[in-house]
Amino acid sequence: MAQHSPLESTMSKPTDSAKKPAIQLTTSAGNPIADNQNSLSAGPRGPLLLQDYQLIEKLAHQNRERIPERPVHAKGWGAHGTLTITGDISKYTKAKVLQPGAKTPLILRFSTVAGELGAADAERDVRGFAVKFYTQDGNWDLVGNNTPVFFVRDPYKFPDFIHTQKRHPKTNLRSPTAMWDFWSLSPESLHQVTILMSDRGLPTSVRHVNGYGSHTYSLINAAGVRVWVKFHFKTLQGHRHWTNAQAAEVVGRTRESTQEDLFEAIEKGDFPKWKVQVQIMTDEQAQAWSERTGWNPFDLTKVWPHADVPVIDIGVMELNRNPDNYFAEIEQAAFAPSNIVPGIGFSPDKMLQARVFSYADAHRYRLGTHYEALPVNAPRCPVHHYHKDGPMRFFDNNTKNPDAYYEPNSFNGPKEDKRFAEPALPLHGDADRYSHRDGHDDYTQAGNLFRLFNAEQRQRLFSNIAAAMQGVPEEIKHRQIGLFAKCDPAYGAGVANAVKREASGAAAEDRLKGTSATNEPEEASTAN
């Protein structure tokens, strides 16, 4: 049963029908409807007649009112806003959207990663942080999370990881065994698992999370020089988190806590803001850093520590307008890392390379061939291409210059422009299936993050992990604890003790007590 929501106070008041002329109800073809209350039947007791096209249309449309939910990031919340550039990194990039003084409209969609469309908002999960910037040179999509790293570094394992976050094929239940079995066999996940099981894994709202592009991208300047870059969005609202016990109480009251918080804040003019920062390395600096640390600068499971690569403040992002229609503007919003603009490019990051294909392909399946022509996804600049026809071609289908339907042509069709070519990227190495685990240090950065935590944060980390391991076979628990111990002996010992307390039932009383939501200094609980 639907419960009263405080958001209902934002709805319009009923109109006085006596003061305004009635709006004629029609079919989708515009035919006026005389009776929208009663089906057409043979006699008052039926049966119905198939010629009741109005009934058929309503039932058929109802069957098609839902589109496939996203395989990941299904539950989401979003709003419109602006990116304002106040810093100057023009020596690194020619991208107009990043020039001093530039102000660019955007839409941002937050989400959970594993949660389904009907999941509760206050659940422990990574939060998606996807931004579409409507620039002068087309859309730039930065599709990240509220964490600077991820669980896997090779996209070959991404479908396997996501399977562990979804329902078991026989029980149709979420499986902690599958989750921890995969993680315990994938040490590259340690850094992200540590963030997820820390306070940062259960934010009170998306206004109180950071956003990260996570991947390494490239910036290209007017002279054609490329540098490597990471993008950061640091919340100016501070960090606030639930404990597991507090979150359980929240879910008991409402499953829409994040939606309520974001919508209400913007409605009353409390616009959330994020400081926008970048980290930049030249190719020479990246190579030297890699030789010194042993870390790959394009590895999605690694951060660039601020001590090694300082952040540069470049601007502010603000959310200041709620969508007028959630389905049209948030559910149909489609973000793809393949959308870049001149001055911003890709990198050898393997996960990024795969996402350049997979995200756009997911949208073609979920929304249709012409998903980028939907208003929320459409660029705010002129668009000219040679794509033809396809289902739901609802916009111009080359009617203005019909002879130019191929390229090259002699009929003044749109042409390429070499000014937008990127500089060559040197590549080397033999084509092979290289192990993504050999020669990688998966323990130091996770251990460094653990060592940043104070005593209380560590205890909550231990307790959260132990609670999440309930029902998991002992062999898998021991294997995972062994990985934690390689990060830091105190990490492994703390989790081992918490697991024992969980098994004895002593931890249940601790969880019921809970602690207050935290509001930490920016760098208190994460290495980046």
Buried (B, 14 or more C-beta within 10 A) or exposed (E): EEEEBEEEEEEEEEEEEEEEEEEEEEEEEEEEEEEEEEEEEEEEEEEEEEEBEBBEBBEEEEEEEEEEBBEBBBBBBBBBBBBBBEBEBBEBBBBBBBBEEBEBBBBBBBBBBBBEEEBBBBBBBBBBBBBBBBBBBBBBBBBBBBBBBBBBBBBEBBEEBBBBBBEEEEEEEBBBBBBBBBBBEBBBBBBBBBBBBBBBBBBBBBBBBBBBBBBBBBBBBEEEBBBBBBBBBBBBBEBBBBBBBBBBEBBEEBBBBBBBBBBBBBEEEEBBBBBBBBBBBEBEBBEEBBEEBEBBBBBBBBBBBBEBBEBBEBBBBBBEBBBEEBEEBBBBBBBBBBBBBBBBBBBBBBBBBBBBEBBBEBBBEBBBBBBBBBEBBBBEEEBEEEEEEEEEBEEEEBEEEEEBEEEEBEEEBBEEEEEEEBEEEEEEEEEEEEEBEEEBBBBBBBBBBBEBBEEEBBBBBBBBBBBBBEEBEEEBBEBBBEBBBBBBEBBBBBBBBBBEBBBEEEBEEBBEEBBEBBEBEEEBBBBB
